Amino acid sequence: MRLRLFVIGAAAVVAVAHLEAQKNAALTIDQIMRGPELTGYEPSAPRWSGDAEHIYFEWKQAADPVLKPMSTWVVSRDGSGLRKLTDEEAKLAPPAFGDETRDHTQTVYVRDGDIFLNDHRTGVSRQITKTADVESNPHFTRDGKRVWFTRSNNLYELSLADGMLEQLTDIRTAGATPSEAAPASGGMFGQGQGQGQRGAAAATRSAAEPQKGTESQEFVKKEERELLDVVRQRAAIREEEEARKKRENPRKPMTLQPRQAVASLALAPDEKSVMASILEPGQGTKTTVVPNFVTESGYTEDIPSRNKVGDLQGRVRLALIGVKDGEVKWVEHGIKQPRPPQTQTEKVESDKTDAAARRPPESQDRDVMLLRPEWSEDGTRCVMMARSADNKDRWIMALDPATGKTRIIATEHDDAWVGGPGGFSLGWMKNDREVYFVSERSGYSHLYAVSYDGGEPRALTSGKWEVTGVRMSSDKARFYLTTSEADAAEQNLYSMPSGGGERTRITSMPGHHQAIVSRDDKWIADIYSYTNKPPELFDMENRPGTPETKLTTSPTPEFLSYHWLDAPIVHVPARDGVAVPARLYRPANARKGGAAVIFVHGAGYLQNVHRGWSSYFREYMFHHFLMEHGYTVLDVDYRGSAGYGRDWRTAIYRHMGGKDLDDQVDAAKWLVAQYGIDAKKIGLYGGSYGGFITLMALFTQPDVFAAGAALRPVTDWAHYNHGYTANILNVPQKDAEAYHQSSPIYFASGLKGALLICHGMVDTNVHFQDTVRLVQKLIELHKTNWELAVYPAEDHGFVQPSSWADEYKRIFALFERNLR
């Protein structure tokens, strides 16, 4: 396949595909929609062996069944010895995730609910718990001699020397007995030989303690004790035993209130307190039930799902629990609800009376979530992220673990919503006097440092590009940054001194790099992809420009035999003067008056116009199929997409289906003007957010688009989830206008073109109910130019190739009927 280049306007470059003498075999939809069975599965979770001689990763072959989970593989650094581990070998292989000792010699991790240790020096893992309970979130103590972890909603500590197991918290559920609240199962070391005695005592003490009854019951109890010697003696013995147990272990239990639950537990470095995140669900909230019709039982079964935007949401509170005494201190963020602005009437009246003084003061605490506690290297200082429930404010706070008090170090505010890539990055600089974080305060996501004492943050990076990944080297001497500095369409690895300064680009191949540096900082494992090359595992020396060694081959020979297009990136002029990036697929036999299709990617905040392998790889291949049938295809990174800074991201605030839809309309007009596409032969399609835009396009721009396929679409944003929707549209009960102007169901009367709706019936993300309500509205409007295809066994993301194929055959048939 040759690429003929044309210059459009000042700089846009377009490639036109020409067939060689020996043409590609014609694609079929059944072939394309096999997905990874054709393209191969992406290697994932690469990690280095302790000696950096081998890379372990998760992978499976294209011929493996679609529902089969990934397996663990290993390959030598030089590319030799690639093989799949046995189940037993995989169980003891270096983990993908875990906590390291401070000297980087061991990692503790969880596998199948039990705890394992991996020794980096030998590469050998060993299992240290084997219980019926589920253990989670293991970490080393600062000295590396013990491991703490969560079991049954309590924190335990296990000695690696003698197997002593100690329960550090006594968290109980209201109405449960102590033993039910915190069962103390043993570890592997010395089972049944006194291990966990202190923890067991804490879990069972007061088990026989009588509960206080009603007034009449307490009267009878008092009379019985005074009347009968045997009762009085038993009570005295019981009280003596309880007193002895409390002297030995004075820890008070923490009893959760009804509906409260433990979200996470973490031991402070000084081991004096446990940081407990306590989840409190919203009162009166109502969740949607998704009916599942295709089941093993043959009966319809209900799948519990989420609530809707604006409903009362749960909140997480942070508590500090004393290890010795069980005393609970609730962490106080100290942020109040902002005082309402003074009205003009109040201003006038304040000159005459005390009306201003009667204005509502700063009232109750603002709804703020505390998260991500990070301790300094010496274990004496703690910082954490905090965000407001409306996500318009985010703070970095210092925590005093002795008092539970906090103070603000840095503040982020956005009138729309705080976001951007890397927004939850937080860590300590080498000196333990500053912390680093990522912020969009310049308009693009960049790395900043701020003093622990507070003050103005200083920028460590800057420019009209974004930092998307941050990691410090083992010695904290430098940052490893993944950025789009070279090109908005690429992701490369850079190194930079930890204090800021000149960045050095390490990866050199154009495309997308997901790089993992070895512990000794000498080698890099890299998941690399390009526009027409699926992700593969590479490795290289940690030196700029070093050639990379390819370690895996994932696609089938069938896929590799086809000449897939390096789809060129063009820039579409929008009505407001902005250049909108897009991928162009132009057929070899393109002619004026032809038909075009615009693809609308989903997820809203996602970048699809780049030089990496797309997560929409089925659509990428389908666009080749459309080209073979004479269609020009355009894939647009509309306003709201990722990769282009804060203003691009928030351009859809309070109006989804506004500027993002304008970009699709402007793209359609550009195709007409630039390539002579017939203005009456333009269609569009997309899933999820792309399905939503497709509906808005057909309902509000009926003269621009002749046909559209809306896949698993949001039809009414008031029925979507809270976390995503409330950021962009606020909540429906307070900003009804934003929801009405953003929801397709209110504009269904405008439908003129042909509409196809496809939806999985067990979609737990965008509920099938969304489509059902829209269908009812179309029926009431007497619309007949629409059709519905349902997929009874599919969730939001389809799994079965047969479902994918059926859906895309219908999409192609829609375009053939209406755009030819």
MITIMAR-206896 format. One record per residue (C-alpha): residue in three letters; z, y, x. Coordinates in steps of 0.001 Angstrom, whole numbers, padded with zeros to 6 digits, always signed. Example, Ala and Ser with C-alpha at 12.3 -4.5 7.8 and 13.67 -1.06 7.14 Angstrom:
ALA+007800-004500+012300/SER+007140-001060+013670/
//
This chain:
MET+000000+000000+000000/ARG-001003+003376+001460/LEU+000605+006698+000572/ARG-001642+009732+000153/LEU+000380+012925+000503/PHE-000190+016132-001430/VAL+001721+019375-000969/ILE+002862+020877-004256/GLY+003817+024525-004278/ALA+005726+025445-001122/ALA+007224+022169-000024/ALA+007272+019395-002637/VAL+005588+016227-001438/VAL+004076+013656-003784/ALA+002905+010172-002846/VAL+000146+008400-004755/ALA+000038+004628-004482/HIS-003297+003004-003651/LEU-003848-000706-003808/GLU-005052-002544-000734/ALA-007947-004946-000907/GLN-005476-007721-001517/LYS-003533-006344-004469/ASN+000013-007183-005424/ALA+000386-009850-008033/ALA+000943-008181-011387/LEU+004597-007765-012278/THR+006085-009167-015461/ILE+009160-007965-017307/ASP+010672-011454-017253/GLN+010275-011457-013480/ILE+011820-007997-012989/MET+014759-008527-015307/ARG+016004-011485-013336/GLY+017728-008720-011387/PRO+019705-010034-008380/GLU+018051-013431-008844/LEU+014990-011599-007486/THR+016363-008708-005430/GLY+019337-010604-004056/TYR+023016-009747-004208/GLU+024460-006892-002184/PRO+026897-007830+000598/SER+030239-006157-000054/ALA+033757-005659+001326/PRO+032900-006042+005029/ARG+035908-006300+007371/TRP+036247-007022+011050/SER+038117-009862+012669/GLY+041028-008780+014858/ASP+038959-009155+018035/ALA+035951-007392+016453/GLU+033731-010406+017261/HIS+033050-011381+013630/ILE+032480-009687+010292/TYR+033742-011207+007059/PHE+032198-010103+003760/GLU+031583-011097+000139/TRP+028102-012315-000809/LYS+026137-014866-002763/GLN+022596-016147-002753/ALA+019897-015110-005205/ALA+019652-018705-006427/ASP+023350-018833-007403/PRO+024141-018677-011147/VAL+024485-015111-012440/LEU+028072-015674-013608/LYS+029210-017355-010392/PRO+031657-015160-008423/MET+030967-013960-004893/SER+031935-016156-001935/THR+033356-015164+001449/TRP+030933-015318+004387/VAL+031287-014733+008110/VAL+028796-013734+010790/SER+029125-013041+014496/ARG+028605-009541+015746/ASP+025346-010592+017431/GLY+023987-012002+014155/SER+024592-015673+014936/GLY+026696-018158+013008/LEU+026090-016785+009513/ARG+027778-019160+007047/LYS+029709-019382+003805/LEU+033372-020269+004151/THR+034921-023131+002268/ASP+037458-022215-000385/GLU+040280-023178+001972/GLU+038793-021140+004835/ALA+038253-018148+002555/LYS+041875-018305+001458/LEU+042982-017745+005064/ALA+040217-015345+006149/PRO+040964-011696+006984/PRO+041424-009823+003703/ALA+039244-007086+002275/PHE+042306-005022+001387/GLY+045926-004991+002504/ASP+048629-003123+004389/GLU+048786-003082+008182/THR+051766-002889+010473/ARG+052045+000377+012362/ASP+050867-001325+015568/HIS+047770-002666+013698/THR+048512-006290+014625/GLN+049066-007774+011153/THR+047911-007292+007573/VAL+049809-008365+004475/TYR+047805-009000+001324/VAL+047726-010754-002038/ARG+045475-013601-003032/ASP+045737-015294-006445/GLY+049178-013786-007043/ASP+050729-014976-003775/ILE+051351-013138-000507/PHE+049637-013887+002807/LEU+049916-012543+006349/ASN+046934-012193+008661/ASP+047553-011962+012419/HIS+044796-009830+013988/ARG+045425-011294+017441/THR+044792-014889+016411/GLY+042721-014294+013289/VAL+044943-016779+011470/SER+046410-016160+008007/ARG+049478-017855+006574/GLN+050911-017957+003088/ILE+054460-016640+002713/THR+055064-016977-001050/LYS+054064-019674-003486/THR+055579-019038-006891/ALA+054763-019226-010578/ASP+055326-015457-010763/VAL+052633-012987-009778/GLU+053360-010961-006649/SER+051484-007697-006051/ASN+051228-004601-003859/PRO+052800-005975-000652/HIS+053620-003627+002229/PHE+055406-003860+005547/THR+058640-002044+006256/ARG+058354+000460+009099/ASP+059659-002025+011670/GLY+057120-004652+010532/LYS+059840-007289+010187/ARG+059993-007449+006403/VAL+057581-007240+003488/TRP+058292-005565+000177/PHE+056331-006351-002982/THR+056444-006241-006771/ARG+057348-009242-008888/SER+058164-009208-012606/ASN+058410-005396-012683/ASN+060952-005253-009863/LEU+060732-004636-006137/TYR+061699-007374-003673/GLU+062001-007491+000098/LEU+061321-010603+002147/SER+062482-011089+005746/LEU+059764-012592+007944/ALA+062393-013925+010336/ASP+064583-016052+008058/GLY+062982-015906+004588/MET+065887-013968+003047/LEU+064689-012542-000262/GLU+066478-009491-001643/GLN+065902-007766-004962/LEU+065866-003997-004443/THR+065699-002832-008060/ASP+067193-003995-011330/ILE+064716-002688-013910/ARG+065189-004133-017349/THR+063367-003889-020628/ALA+065331-002692-023630/GLY+066543-005712-025612/ALA+065951-008232-022795/THR+068724-010092-021032/PRO+069074-009310-017316/SER+067608-012658-016313/GLU+064596-012061-018563/ALA+064133-008583-017178/ALA+064063-009594-013531/PRO+063675-013289-012747/ALA+064179-013941-009039/SER+061811-016647-007857/GLY+062060-017855-004284/GLY+059559-017510-001477/MET+058295-020262+000803/PHE+060957-019872+003504/GLY+064072-022008+002934/GLN+063467-022647-000738/GLY+066626-023687-002538/GLN+068868-022890+000459/GLY+070605-019708-000566/GLN+067591-017427-000375/GLY+067600-014536-002781/GLN+071292-014949-003600/ARG+071893-011243-003735/GLY+068770-010717-005804/ALA+069684-013558-008132/ALA+073167-012123-008574/ALA+071714-008754-009425/ALA+069407-010362-011935/THR+072107-012411-013669/ARG+075277-010358-013418/SER+076747-009330-016738/ALA+074768-012061-018450/ALA+077858-013051-020458/GLU+079009-009498-021059/PRO+079674-009119-024803/GLN+077584-006572-026630/LYS+079295-003773-028588/GLY+079178-004388-032323/THR+079681-002362-035472/GLU+082963-000603-036204/SER+084233-003538-038300/GLN+083137-006064-035657/GLU+084930-004151-032925/PHE+088102-004056-035074/VAL+088061-007851-035489/LYS+087444-008294-031748/LYS+090428-006078-030861/GLU+092688-007905-033310/GLU+091621-011299-031929/ARG+092415-010284-028363/GLU+095833-008962-029277/LEU+096687-011946-031489/LEU+095658-014969-029361/ASP+096707-015565-025744/VAL+093716-017778-024938/VAL+091264-015063-025956/ARG+093156-012478-023950/GLN+093191-014737-020858/ARG+089466-015461-021095/ALA+088684-011758-021388/ALA+090830-010932-018356/ILE+089104-013602-016235/ARG+085687-012344-017336/GLU+086573-008743-016512/GLU+087875-009733-013058/GLU+084629-011601-012328/GLU+082526-008663-013492/ALA+084533-006281-011335/ARG+084060-008523-008292/LYS+080304-008701-008828/LYS+080060-004937-009216/ARG+082026-004420-005998/GLU+079652-006736-004140/ASN+076558-005198-005691/PRO+077269-001831-007304/ARG+073606-001258-008198/LYS+073213+000043-011739/PRO+070404-001407-013814/MET+067612+000866-015011/THR+066755+000067-018605/LEU+063291+001085-019750/GLN+063022+002697-023138/PRO+060912+001067-025865/ARG+057186+001150-024966/GLN+057874+002166-021358/ALA+056384-000001-018613/VAL+056387-000135-014835/ALA+053067+001044-013420/SER+053920+000729-009715/LEU+056841+000441-007290/ALA+057014+001527-003643/LEU+059802+001480-001082/ALA+060435+004745+000771/PRO+060130+004477+004575/ASP+063875+005041+005026/GLU+064475+002176+002550/LYS+067046+004240+000671/SER+065044+004623-002523/VAL+062224+003067-004525/MET+059535+005274-006039/ALA+058787+003978-009527/SER+055842+005106-011635/ILE+056817+004609-015265/LEU+054104+004552-017930/GLU+054971+006031-021306/PRO+052229+005354-023897/GLY+051333+008056-026405/GLN+053234+007816-029649/GLY+051177+007043-032738/THR+047953+006421-030838/LYS+045400+004125-032433/THR+043038+001870-030502/THR+039651+000558-031522/VAL+039105-003149-032049/VAL+035784-004597-030884/PRO+034811-007741-032835/ASN+033394-010556-030731/PHE+031068-012764-032772/VAL+029834-015213-030118/THR+032941-017158-029033/GLU+033957-020614-027849/SER+036131-021049-030942/GLY+033305-020359-033369/TYR+035463-017716-035038/THR+035169-013952-034764/GLU+037764-012752-032264/ASP+039026-009207-031724/ILE+038883-007477-028344/PRO+041495-004692-028041/SER+039904-001542-026680/ARG+040682+002112-025990/ASN+041681+005013-028200/LYS+039458+008031-028838/VAL+039351+011395-027125/GLY+042036+013814-028292/ASP+044404+011088-029431/LEU+047868+011166-027870/GLN+047552+009861-024343/GLY+050115+008058-022275/ARG+051772+009752-019334/VAL+053202+008543-016064/ARG+056569+009787-014789/LEU+057878+009262-011287/ALA+061447+008125-010673/LEU+063434+007635-007482/ILE+065770+004635-007748/GLY+068576+004284-005214/VAL+068423+000913-003465/LYS+072205+000637-003013/ASP+073520+002126-006229/GLY+070547+002038-008644/GLU+070951+005741-009411/VAL+067807+007185-010985/LYS+066445+010645-010206/TRP+063381+011723-012154/VAL+060937+013689-010030/GLU+060594+017228-011352/HIS+057244+018967-010873/GLY+058612+022255-012243/ILE+055281+023431-013710/LYS+055604+025105-017088/GLN+053103+025648-019844/PRO+051345+028965-019136/ARG+052551+031877-021253/PRO+049950+032923-023851/PRO+048201+036224-023055/GLN+049588+039281-024832/THR+047579+040320-027873/GLN+046465+043903-028454/THR+048889+044222-031358/GLU+051753+043109-029128/LYS+050744+045652-026498/VAL+050900+048466-029039/GLU+054139+047267-030575/SER+055784+046771-027183/ASP+055851+050558-026718/LYS+057962+050930-029844/THR+060002+047755-030078/ASP+060995+044716-028131/ALA+057998+042750-029504/ALA+056846+041815-026017/ALA+060236+040334-025268/ARG+059890+038193-028358/ARG+056636+036636-027117/PRO+056851+032907-026421/PRO+058244+032446-022905/GLU+057081+029793-020494/SER+058180+026820-022517/GLN+058468+023121-021862/ASP+057181+021369-018800/ARG+053432+021151-018592/ASP+051942+017681-018980/VAL+051373+016830-015322/MET+050717+013451-013706/LEU+052113+012766-010230/LEU+050222+010289-008085/ARG+049314+009094-004602/PRO+052558+009587-002605/GLU+051701+009751+001110/TRP+054368+009570+003830/SER+054130+011153+007260/GLU+053830+008919+010324/ASP+057525+009332+011116/GLY+058476+008492+007524/THR+060463+011685+006902/ARG+058071+013736+004774/CYS+056220+012946+001569/VAL+053338+014685-000175/MET+051560+013737-003362/MET+048777+014753-005704/ALA+049496+016157-009139/ARG+047053+017016-011897/SER+047386+018620-015296/ALA+046539+016599-018384/ASP+043571+018888-019107/ASN+042433+018423-015464/LYS+041847+022130-014971/ASP+044535+022265-012288/ARG+045399+020023-009381/TRP+048141+020482-006816/ILE+049320+019034-003547/MET+053103+018863-003631/ALA+055855+018132-001145/LEU+058611+015847-002424/ASP+062249+015902-001367/PRO+063258+012246-001914/ALA+066969+013125-001736/THR+066832+015373-004801/GLY+063584+014531-006595/LYS+062549+018189-006322/THR+058997+019208-005472/ARG+057239+022317-004229/ILE+053586+023247-004289/ILE+051671+023250-001002/ALA+048140+023890-002299/THR+046560+024580-005685/GLU+043143+023743-007112/HIS+041851+025312-010323/ASP+038561+025098-012185/ASP+037868+026800-015512/ALA+035752+023764-016405/TRP+037501+020795-014764/VAL+038580+019857-011262/GLY+036374+017133-009840/GLY+033794+016271-007229/PRO+033508+013431-004712/GLY+036562+012649-002626/GLY+038813+014625-004949/PHE+041712+012172-004473/SER+041525+012069-000669/LEU+044926+012915+000809/GLY+046523+012112+004150/TRP+048534+013347+007105/MET+047095+014893+010226/LYS+048174+013566+013617/ASN+050894+016178+014123/ASP+052715+015374+010852/ARG+052754+019118+010178/GLU+049553+019316+008143/VAL+047900+017276+005423/TYR+044182+016943+004747/PHE+042409+016846+001411/VAL+038943+017312-000110/SER+038185+020269-002366/GLU+035248+021957-004103/ARG+036784+025412-003648/SER+033683+026567-001723/GLY+031336+025186-004380/TYR+030786+021926-002471/SER+033187+019112-001607/HIS+034586+019717+001863/LEU+037511+018696+004025/TYR+040518+021016+004314/ALA+043883+021012+006048/VAL+047022+022793+004872/SER+050457+023168+006434/TYR+053311+021122+005027/ASP+055101+024450+004673/GLY+052275+025764+002473/GLY+049897+028646+003024/GLU+046147+029128+002869/PRO+044206+025890+003467/ARG+041733+025982+006348/ALA+038261+024497+006043/LEU+037438+021710+008489/THR+033861+021391+007185/SER+031575+023795+005327/GLY+028013+024156+004118/LYS+025788+023434+001122/TRP+026339+019706+001352/GLU+029151+017328+000422/VAL+031758+015161+002065/THR+031853+011925+000081/GLY+034108+009755+002240/VAL+037012+010426+004646/ARG+038861+008133+007061/MET+040880+008825+010188/SER+040507+006811+013367/SER+043332+004449+014294/ASP+044756+006952+016776/LYS+044218+009878+014369/ALA+042202+011658+017039/ARG+039105+011996+014873/PHE+037799+011834+011337/TYR+035036+009520+010202/LEU+033148+011329+007472/THR+030408+010154+005138/THR+028357+013213+004175/SER+025021+014465+002863/GLU+024792+017006+005693/ALA+021401+015777+006929/ASP+019831+015658+003468/ALA+021123+015736-000100/ALA+019285+012439-000626/GLU+021056+010632+002229/GLN+024547+009445+003168/ASN+025343+009180+006878/LEU+028417+008555+009010/TYR+029714+011343+011255/SER+032691+011693+013563/MET+034632+014921+014009/PRO+037742+015872+015991/SER+040778+015730+013742/GLY+041393+019445+014170/GLY+037873+020267+013036/GLY+034873+021323+015090/GLU+031450+019927+015839/ARG+030390+016813+013936/THR+028474+014007+015617/ARG+026065+011955+013525/ILE+026488+008254+014282/THR+024079+006463+011913/SER+020437+007378+012373/MET+018309+005375+009933/PRO+017330+007482+006881/GLY+018908+006244+003669/HIS+022402+005308+002530/HIS+025140+004042+004845/GLN+028522+002586+003849/ALA+030126+002196+007266/ILE+033361+000442+008241/VAL+034703+001076+011750/SER+036533-001706+013593/ARG+040227-001241+014413/ASP+039451-000557+018060/ASP+036892+002099+016999/LYS+034179+000420+019089/TRP+032000-001173+016390/ILE+030640-000358+012954/ALA+029807-002699+010061/ASP+027317-000966+007793/ILE+025998-001736+004311/TYR+022650+000024+004627/SER+019854+000517+002096/TYR+016700+002550+001601/THR+014657+003516-001447/ASN+012645+000277-001405/LYS+015036-001861+000664/PRO+018049-003487-001046/PRO+021430-003248+000718/GLU+021991-005473+003732/LEU+024779-005895+006252/PHE+024117-004347+009668/ASP+026294-003673+012673/MET+026114-001325+015631/GLU+028112+000108+018482/ASN+030120+003171+017565/ARG+027842+005484+019516/PRO+025379+008038+018116/GLY+021861+006750+017649/THR+022635+003151+018634/PRO+020155+000725+017026/GLU+021578-001352+014190/THR+021375-005149+014041/LYS+020446-006646+010667/LEU+022768-009535+009800/THR+021734-010616+006279/THR+018605-011063+004182/SER+019406-010908+000484/PRO+016112-010663-001492/THR+013931-013631-002318/PRO+010555-014135-000584/GLU+009002-013311-003949/PHE+010584-009846-003911/LEU+009689-009228-000271/SER+006034-010089-000900/TYR+005562-007105-003220/HIS+004760-003655-001836/TRP+007531-001616-003434/LEU+006955+002126-003425/ASP+008997+004480-001274/ALA+009242+006691-004348/PRO+008797+010289-003176/ILE+011270+013003-004088/VAL+009790+016067-005759/HIS+011440+019214-007085/VAL+010776+020352-010635/PRO+011082+024096-011329/ALA+013553+024638-014184/ARG+013498+027587-016569/ASP+016426+029237-014784/GLY+014683+029063-011408/VAL+016572+026045-010077/ALA+014632+023265-008356/VAL+015614+019973-010009/PRO+015249+016849-007801/ALA+013286+013935-009217/ARG+011670+010669-008129/LEU+007970+010433-008961/TYR+006058+007239-009702/ARG+002330+007992-009945/PRO-000180+005206-010687/ALA-003200+004640-008455/ASN-005580+005044-011407/ALA-003850+008160-012770/ARG-006087+010394-014812/LYS-005749+013575-016790/GLY-004687+013077-020348/GLY-002579+010069-019427/ALA+000899+009150-020648/ALA+004249+009717-018949/VAL+007800+008400-019240/ILE+010966+010192-018121/PHE+013922+008024-017139/VAL+017410+009455-017754/HIS+020090+007845-015601/GLY+023492+007067-017088/ALA+027071+007813-016047/GLY+026486+011554-016295/TYR+028085+012257-012914/LEU+025860+010051-010763/GLN+023095+010692-008245/ASN+019945+008615-008644/VAL+017402+010721-006749/HIS+018140+009662-003194/ARG+016784+007524-000376/GLY+019144+004623-000930/TRP+018711+001521-003077/SER+019383+002580-006642/SER+022085+001059-008786/TYR+019298+001237-011393/PHE+017189-001224-009437/ARG+015871-002972-012545/GLU+014598+000383-013769/TYR+013113+001049-010314/MET+011086-002152-010634/PHE+010254-001445-014292/HIS+008768+001868-013197/HIS+006369-000070-010977/PHE+005470-002171-014013/LEU+004810+001023-016000/MET+002662+002364-013136/GLU+000605-000815-013234/HIS-000050-000023-016897/GLY-001120+003550-016210/TYR+002101+005486-016886/THR+003385+008291-014695/VAL+007181+008046-014422/LEU+009697+010730-013480/ASP+013398+010044-012737/VAL+015389+013317-012859/ASP+018788+014253-011399/TYR+019518+016619-014266/ARG+022357+019148-014398/GLY+025682+017310-014428/SER+024504+014777-011826/ALA+026401+014122-008613/GLY+025364+015245-005172/TYR+024621+018944-005645/GLY+027939+020753-005741/ARG+030383+022147-008257/ASP+028042+024410-010258/TRP+025587+021569-010804/ARG+028420+019228-011788/THR+029998+021583-014332/ALA+026791+023021-015807/ILE+027341+020819-018883/TYR+030840+022152-019632/ARG+031308+022474-023413/HIS+027672+021554-024070/MET+026364+018134-023158/GLY+022783+018073-024273/GLY+022380+021689-023158/LYS+021221+022382-019595/ASP+020979+018652-018849/LEU+018477+018263-021694/ASP+016684+021473-020676/ASP+015969+019821-017331/GLN+014275+016889-019084/VAL+012196+019245-021229/ASP+011191+021319-018195/ALA+010261+018111-016369/ALA+008004+017085-019256/LYS+006260+020477-019217/TRP+005889+020275-015433/LEU+004142+016912-015746/VAL+001687+018451-018171/ALA+001014+021459-015950/GLN+000991+019642-012592/TYR-000728+016361-013440/GLY-002543+016965-016706/ILE-000322+014584-018675/ASP-001104+014703-022386/ALA+001729+016730-023942/LYS+001661+014409-026961/LYS+002083+011274-024859/ILE+005496+011742-023236/GLY+008411+009414-023871/LEU+011827+008928-022358/TYR+014518+006292-022135/GLY+017957+005701-020662/GLY+021272+003945-021148/SER+024797+005200-021865/TYR+024635+008935-021010/GLY+020887+008418-020678/GLY+020866+006971-024189/PHE+022768+010016-025428/ILE+020230+012397-023833/THR+017383+010362-025344/LEU+018851+010869-028820/MET+019404+014574-028244/ALA+015821+014891-027004/LEU+014283+013181-030036/PHE+016565+014988-032501/THR+016429+018525-031054/GLN+013126+018565-029104/PRO+010905+016484-031414/ASP+007702+018258-030383/VAL+008218+017466-026681/PHE+008911+013718-026807/ALA+006841+011331-028889/ALA+009049+008280-028424/GLY+012343+007304-026892/ALA+014563+004285-026260/ALA+018298+004999-026474/LEU+020269+002156-024885/ARG+024022+001779-025615/PRO+024105+005510-026495/VAL+027012+007804-027259/THR+026181+009237-030675/ASP+029367+011233-031334/TRP+031548+012371-028419/ALA+034628+012541-030664/HIS+034503+008728-030606/TYR+034305+008309-026817/ASN+037193+007950-024369/HIS+039632+010665-023376/GLY+039502+010594-019580/TYR+035797+011383-019358/THR+035157+013435-022474/ALA+038182+015757-022532/ASN+037277+017062-019074/ILE+033875+018255-020243/LEU+034379+019141-023923/ASN+038169+019684-024115/VAL+039589+017903-027202/PRO+037873+017846-030609/GLN+040793+019205-032612/LYS+040857+022331-030402/ASP+037167+022763-029544/ALA+035202+021389-032480/GLU+032218+023580-031615/ALA+031765+021874-028239/TYR+031747+018456-029900/HIS+029392+019423-032726/GLN+026796+020987-030431/SER+027012+018010-028045/SER+026862+015072-030495/PRO+023465+013653-031564/ILE+024676+012446-034948/TYR+024822+016069-036153/PHE+021125+016570-035325/ALA+019669+013284-036625/SER+017700+015098-039318/GLY+015379+016422-036595/LEU+013960+012989-035725/LYS+010134+012958-035759/GLY+009077+010607-032996/ALA+009610+006860-032722/LEU+013155+005783-031830/LEU+014384+002462-030486/ILE+018141+001871-030270/CYS+019475-001072-028241/HIS+023185-001884-028071/GLY+025440-004759-027035/MET+027789-005706-029848/VAL+030799-006348-027582/ASP+030494-003025-025740/THR+034054-002000-024843/ASN+032903+001280-023265/VAL+030529+002910-025744/HIS+031500+001005-028850/PHE+028840-000578-031044/GLN+030464+001460-033820/ASP+028696+004511-032337/THR+025317+002992-033155/VAL+026460+001687-036550/ARG+027527+005186-037623/LEU+024235+006692-036461/VAL+022251+004005-038290/GLN+024123+004830-041491/LYS+023308+008512-040984/LEU+019609+007754-040456/ILE+019599+005684-043647/GLU+021212+008531-045590/LEU+018590+010923-044173/HIS+015802+008558-045359/LYS+014456+008224-041824/THR+012231+005188-041263/ASN+010737+005772-037809/TRP+013499+003971-035968/GLU+014440+000409-035087/LEU+017557-001308-033837/ALA+017944-004243-031444/VAL+021400-005753-031080/TYR+022710-008066-028372/PRO+025632-010111-029737/ALA+026918-011433-026396/GLU+026526-008320-024203/ASP+029040-005668-023145/HIS+028094-002192-021883/GLY+026429-003545-018754/PHE+024178-006470-019668/VAL+024599-009713-017717/GLN+022113-012253-019014/PRO+018509-011903-017734/SER+017244-012934-021182/SER+018980-009902-022740/TRP+017564-007550-020099/ALA+014077-008961-020613/ASP+014216-008721-024402/GLU+015414-005103-024211/TYR+012730-003948-021792/LYS+009924-005759-023595/ARG+010891-003741-026663/ILE+010969-000515-024624/PHE+007491-001216-023237/ALA+006161-002109-026699/LEU+007584+001178-028030/PHE+005690+003166-025397/GLU+002489+001170-025874/ARG+002509+001819-029627/ASN+003294+005518-029439/LEU+002064+006925-026105/ARG-001352+005311-025724/
//
